[in-house]
Amino acid sequence: MNDDAKNMTRPVWRLGFLAAVVTAVTLAVSGCGGGDAAPVVAAAAVVPEPAPVPAPTPTPTPEPTLPTGTISAAIIGLDAGRTLTLVLNAGAPVTVAANGSISLATGLAAGTAYTVAIGSQPAVQTCGLSDATGTVAAGSIAAVVLTCAANPMFAYVANFFSNNVSAYSINPTTGALTAVGPAVAAGYGPRSVTVDPSGKFAYVANVWGDNVSVFSINRTTGALTAVGTFSQAGAFVSGSGSIVISRRP
């Protein structure tokens, strides 16, 4: 190749080289995003937080059921219209007014000790208890038995001239009198005797003593025991020449 041909081909080669360089640079710039444009960043998917799972409510453990028992009383022989009271373990008195069964306590824990006592006796009767103490058994009914009977009948005579009072038991069939011990001293000139509705006490009006003698009565034997004599100087005020003393039921 002559020099002229070489000189003509050089510019063409140079132009091709420059074009290749420009193309490469363009591609590089295009790959980087070019200019000042911010790069495009793909948004990440937002995953919601899971809802909290509530803790399970614990099932309460039921209280154990304790075995219990009941205490009742069987009433026998109580006269119509008479009343008495029973007391369980020194608690409040329970009034009894008829024969039959009466509940004294329910729901007592098994193993509980109990004692039943008579709080007050009925008028003109005396009652007694059996099986009155024990221990409550589970699921059972402890039956206390109360048996009542008429008190023995007694008669009292004021002896005016001997200043005393005689006591007698009365035969319920024949009415015959039997002396209950020796006569008991009263006040001066005893004239009349009366007995209170409960049968516990006797009162004697003393005519010349202007006073009243009081005696307690033994429910079993009818014997009299002096309690005291009440007059104007005592808690009881009697008029002059007391002859009769009476009671109102």
TORKE-324144 format. One record per residue (C-alpha): residue number from 1; x, y, z; residue in one letter. Coordinates in Angstrom, 1 decimal. Layout:
! residues N
{NUM; {X; Y; Z}; A},
...
//
This chain:
! residues 249
{1; {0.0; 0.0; 0.0}; M},
{2; {1.3; 3.4; -0.9}; N},
{3; {1.5; 6.2; 1.5}; D},
{4; {-1.6; 7.9; 0.1}; D},
{5; {-3.8; 4.9; 0.7}; A},
{6; {-2.4; 4.5; 4.2}; K},
{7; {-3.2; 8.1; 5.0}; N},
{8; {-6.8; 7.7; 3.8}; M},
{9; {-7.5; 4.7; 5.9}; T},
{10; {-6.2; 6.1; 9.2}; R},
{11; {-9.0; 8.5; 9.8}; P},
{12; {-11.6; 5.8; 9.2}; V},
{13; {-10.0; 3.5; 11.7}; W},
{14; {-9.9; 6.2; 14.3}; R},
{15; {-13.5; 7.1; 13.7}; L},
{16; {-14.5; 3.5; 14.2}; G},
{17; {-12.5; 3.2; 17.4}; F},
{18; {-14.0; 6.4; 18.8}; L},
{19; {-17.5; 5.2; 17.9}; A},
{20; {-16.9; 1.9; 19.8}; A},
{21; {-15.6; 3.8; 22.9}; V},
{22; {-18.7; 6.1; 22.8}; V},
{23; {-21.0; 3.2; 22.6}; T},
{24; {-19.4; 1.4; 25.5}; A},
{25; {-19.5; 4.5; 27.7}; V},
{26; {-23.2; 5.0; 26.7}; T},
{27; {-24.0; 1.5; 27.7}; L},
{28; {-22.2; 1.9; 31.0}; A},
{29; {-24.0; 5.1; 31.8}; V},
{30; {-27.3; 3.6; 30.9}; S},
{31; {-26.6; 0.6; 33.1}; G},
{32; {-26.0; 3.0; 36.1}; C},
{33; {-29.3; 4.8; 35.6}; G},
{34; {-27.6; 7.8; 34.1}; G},
{35; {-27.3; 11.4; 35.3}; G},
{36; {-28.8; 12.4; 38.7}; D},
{37; {-31.9; 10.0; 38.6}; A},
{38; {-32.5; 8.1; 41.8}; A},
{39; {-32.2; 4.4; 41.5}; P},
{40; {-35.4; 2.5; 41.4}; V},
{41; {-35.8; 0.3; 44.5}; V},
{42; {-38.5; -2.4; 44.6}; A},
{43; {-40.9; -2.0; 47.6}; A},
{44; {-40.7; -4.9; 50.1}; A},
{45; {-44.0; -6.7; 50.8}; A},
{46; {-45.4; -5.7; 54.3}; V},
{47; {-46.3; -8.7; 56.4}; V},
{48; {-48.9; -8.0; 59.1}; P},
{49; {-48.1; -8.8; 62.7}; E},
{50; {-50.1; -11.9; 63.9}; P},
{51; {-52.8; -11.1; 66.4}; A},
{52; {-51.9; -12.1; 69.9}; P},
{53; {-53.5; -15.4; 71.1}; V},
{54; {-55.2; -14.9; 74.5}; P},
{55; {-54.1; -17.2; 77.2}; A},
{56; {-56.7; -19.8; 78.0}; P},
{57; {-58.7; -19.1; 81.2}; T},
{58; {-57.9; -21.8; 83.8}; P},
{59; {-60.8; -23.8; 84.9}; T},
{60; {-61.3; -23.3; 88.7}; P},
{61; {-60.9; -26.3; 90.8}; T},
{62; {-64.1; -26.9; 92.7}; P},
{63; {-63.9; -26.9; 96.5}; E},
{64; {-64.1; -30.4; 97.9}; P},
{65; {-67.5; -31.2; 99.4}; T},
{66; {-67.0; -32.1; 103.0}; L},
{67; {-69.2; -34.9; 104.4}; P},
{68; {-71.9; -33.6; 106.8}; T},
{69; {-74.6; -35.0; 109.1}; G},
{70; {-77.7; -33.9; 110.9}; T},
{71; {-78.9; -33.9; 114.5}; I},
{72; {-82.5; -34.3; 115.3}; S},
{73; {-84.6; -35.1; 118.4}; A},
{74; {-87.5; -37.4; 118.8}; A},
{75; {-90.1; -36.0; 121.3}; I},
{76; {-92.2; -38.5; 123.3}; I},
{77; {-94.9; -37.9; 125.9}; G},
{78; {-95.1; -34.1; 125.9}; L},
{79; {-98.6; -33.0; 126.9}; D},
{80; {-100.6; -30.8; 124.5}; A},
{81; {-100.0; -27.1; 125.2}; G},
{82; {-96.7; -27.8; 127.1}; R},
{83; {-93.4; -26.5; 125.8}; T},
{84; {-89.7; -26.9; 126.7}; L},
{85; {-86.4; -25.9; 125.2}; T},
{86; {-83.4; -27.9; 124.0}; L},
{87; {-79.9; -26.6; 123.7}; V},
{88; {-77.2; -27.9; 121.3}; L},
{89; {-73.6; -27.4; 122.2}; N},
{90; {-74.5; -24.5; 124.5}; A},
{91; {-76.1; -22.6; 121.6}; G},
{92; {-79.4; -20.8; 121.3}; A},
{93; {-82.4; -22.7; 122.8}; P},
{94; {-84.7; -24.4; 120.5}; V},
{95; {-88.4; -24.5; 121.5}; T},
{96; {-90.2; -27.8; 121.4}; V},
{97; {-94.0; -27.6; 121.4}; A},
{98; {-95.2; -31.0; 120.2}; A},
{99; {-94.4; -34.7; 120.0}; N},
{100; {-92.6; -36.0; 116.9}; G},
{101; {-89.3; -35.2; 115.3}; S},
{102; {-87.5; -31.8; 115.4}; I},
{103; {-84.3; -30.9; 113.6}; S},
{104; {-81.7; -29.3; 115.9}; L},
{105; {-78.9; -28.8; 113.3}; A},
{106; {-78.1; -29.7; 109.7}; T},
{107; {-75.0; -29.6; 107.6}; G},
{108; {-72.6; -30.3; 110.5}; L},
{109; {-69.2; -31.4; 109.5}; A},
{110; {-68.6; -35.1; 110.0}; A},
{111; {-66.6; -35.7; 113.2}; G},
{112; {-68.2; -32.7; 115.0}; T},
{113; {-68.9; -33.5; 118.7}; A},
{114; {-72.3; -32.6; 120.0}; Y},
{115; {-74.1; -32.4; 123.3}; T},
{116; {-77.8; -31.8; 123.7}; V},
{117; {-79.2; -30.5; 127.0}; A},
{118; {-82.7; -29.5; 128.3}; I},
{119; {-82.8; -25.7; 128.7}; G},
{120; {-86.2; -25.6; 130.4}; S},
{121; {-88.7; -28.2; 131.5}; Q},
{122; {-92.5; -28.1; 130.7}; P},
{123; {-94.9; -27.3; 133.4}; A},
{124; {-96.1; -30.2; 135.5}; V},
{125; {-93.9; -32.6; 133.5}; Q},
{126; {-90.3; -33.8; 133.7}; T},
{127; {-88.4; -34.8; 130.6}; C},
{128; {-85.2; -36.7; 130.2}; G},
{129; {-82.7; -37.2; 127.3}; L},
{130; {-81.0; -40.3; 125.9}; S},
{131; {-78.2; -40.5; 123.4}; D},
{132; {-77.6; -36.8; 124.1}; A},
{133; {-73.9; -36.8; 123.3}; T},
{134; {-71.9; -38.2; 120.4}; G},
{135; {-70.1; -37.4; 117.2}; T},
{136; {-71.6; -36.5; 113.8}; V},
{137; {-71.2; -39.2; 111.2}; A},
{138; {-71.1; -38.4; 107.5}; A},
{139; {-74.5; -38.7; 105.8}; G},
{140; {-76.3; -39.8; 108.9}; S},
{141; {-78.9; -38.4; 111.3}; I},
{142; {-78.0; -38.5; 115.0}; A},
{143; {-81.3; -39.0; 116.8}; A},
{144; {-81.6; -37.8; 120.4}; V},
{145; {-84.6; -39.1; 122.3}; V},
{146; {-86.5; -36.8; 124.7}; L},
{147; {-89.1; -38.6; 126.9}; T},
{148; {-91.5; -36.6; 129.0}; C},
{149; {-93.8; -37.8; 131.8}; A},
{150; {-96.3; -36.2; 134.2}; A},
{151; {-94.8; -35.1; 137.4}; N},
{152; {-96.0; -37.0; 140.5}; P},
{153; {-98.9; -35.2; 142.1}; M},
{154; {-98.5; -33.6; 145.5}; F},
{155; {-100.7; -31.9; 148.0}; A},
{156; {-99.7; -29.2; 150.6}; Y},
{157; {-101.5; -28.3; 153.8}; V},
{158; {-100.9; -25.2; 155.9}; A},
{159; {-101.1; -26.0; 159.6}; N},
{160; {-102.3; -22.8; 161.2}; F},
{161; {-101.7; -23.7; 164.9}; F},
{162; {-98.4; -25.6; 164.4}; S},
{163; {-97.0; -22.9; 162.1}; N},
{164; {-95.8; -25.4; 159.5}; N},
{165; {-96.7; -27.0; 156.1}; V},
{166; {-97.3; -30.7; 155.5}; S},
{167; {-96.5; -32.3; 152.1}; A},
{168; {-98.2; -35.4; 150.6}; Y},
{169; {-97.9; -37.4; 147.5}; S},
{170; {-101.2; -38.2; 145.7}; I},
{171; {-102.1; -41.7; 144.4}; N},
{172; {-103.2; -41.0; 140.8}; P},
{173; {-105.7; -43.9; 140.9}; T},
{174; {-107.3; -43.6; 144.3}; T},
{175; {-106.4; -40.1; 145.4}; G},
{176; {-105.0; -41.4; 148.7}; A},
{177; {-102.4; -39.1; 150.4}; L},
{178; {-99.0; -40.3; 151.6}; T},
{179; {-96.9; -38.0; 153.8}; A},
{180; {-93.7; -36.8; 152.3}; V},
{181; {-91.4; -36.5; 155.3}; G},
{182; {-92.1; -34.3; 158.4}; P},
{183; {-93.9; -31.0; 158.2}; A},
{184; {-91.8; -28.0; 157.2}; V},
{185; {-91.7; -24.8; 159.4}; A},
{186; {-93.5; -21.8; 157.9}; A},
{187; {-94.3; -18.3; 159.3}; G},
{188; {-96.6; -17.4; 162.2}; Y},
{189; {-100.1; -18.6; 161.5}; G},
{190; {-99.9; -20.1; 158.0}; P},
{191; {-103.3; -20.1; 156.4}; R},
{192; {-103.1; -21.1; 152.7}; S},
{193; {-100.7; -22.6; 150.2}; V},
{194; {-100.4; -22.2; 146.4}; T},
{195; {-98.0; -23.7; 143.8}; V},
{196; {-96.7; -21.8; 140.8}; D},
{197; {-97.6; -23.1; 137.3}; P},
{198; {-94.2; -24.7; 136.7}; S},
{199; {-94.5; -26.8; 139.9}; G},
{200; {-91.2; -25.5; 141.1}; K},
{201; {-92.2; -23.3; 144.1}; F},
{202; {-94.9; -23.2; 146.8}; A},
{203; {-96.1; -20.0; 148.6}; Y},
{204; {-97.6; -19.9; 152.1}; V},
{205; {-99.6; -16.9; 153.4}; A},
{206; {-98.9; -16.4; 157.2}; N},
{207; {-101.8; -14.6; 158.8}; V},
{208; {-100.1; -13.4; 162.1}; W},
{209; {-96.7; -13.0; 160.6}; G},
{210; {-98.0; -10.6; 157.8}; D},
{211; {-95.6; -12.3; 155.4}; N},
{212; {-95.3; -15.0; 152.8}; V},
{213; {-93.0; -18.1; 153.1}; S},
{214; {-91.5; -19.5; 149.9}; V},
{215; {-90.4; -23.1; 149.3}; F},
{216; {-88.8; -24.9; 146.4}; S},
{217; {-90.4; -28.2; 145.4}; I},
{218; {-88.5; -31.4; 144.6}; N},
{219; {-90.1; -32.5; 141.4}; R},
{220; {-89.6; -36.2; 142.2}; T},
{221; {-90.5; -36.5; 145.8}; T},
{222; {-92.6; -33.3; 146.4}; G},
{223; {-90.4; -32.4; 149.5}; A},
{224; {-90.3; -28.7; 150.4}; L},
{225; {-87.1; -26.7; 151.0}; T},
{226; {-87.4; -23.2; 152.5}; A},
{227; {-86.3; -20.4; 150.2}; V},
{228; {-87.1; -17.5; 152.5}; G},
{229; {-89.9; -15.4; 154.1}; T},
{230; {-90.8; -12.1; 152.5}; F},
{231; {-92.5; -9.3; 154.3}; S},
{232; {-92.5; -5.5; 154.4}; Q},
{233; {-88.8; -5.6; 155.4}; A},
{234; {-88.0; -7.8; 152.3}; G},
{235; {-88.4; -7.6; 148.6}; A},
{236; {-92.1; -8.7; 148.9}; F},
{237; {-94.6; -6.5; 150.7}; V},
{238; {-97.5; -8.2; 152.3}; S},
{239; {-100.5; -6.5; 154.0}; G},
{240; {-101.5; -7.2; 157.6}; S},
{241; {-103.3; -10.5; 158.3}; G},
{242; {-102.6; -12.3; 155.0}; S},
{243; {-105.0; -15.2; 154.7}; I},
{244; {-105.0; -16.5; 151.1}; V},
{245; {-102.4; -16.4; 148.4}; I},
{246; {-103.3; -17.3; 144.8}; S},
{247; {-101.6; -17.5; 141.5}; R},
{248; {-102.7; -16.6; 138.0}; R},
{249; {-101.5; -19.1; 135.3}; P},
//
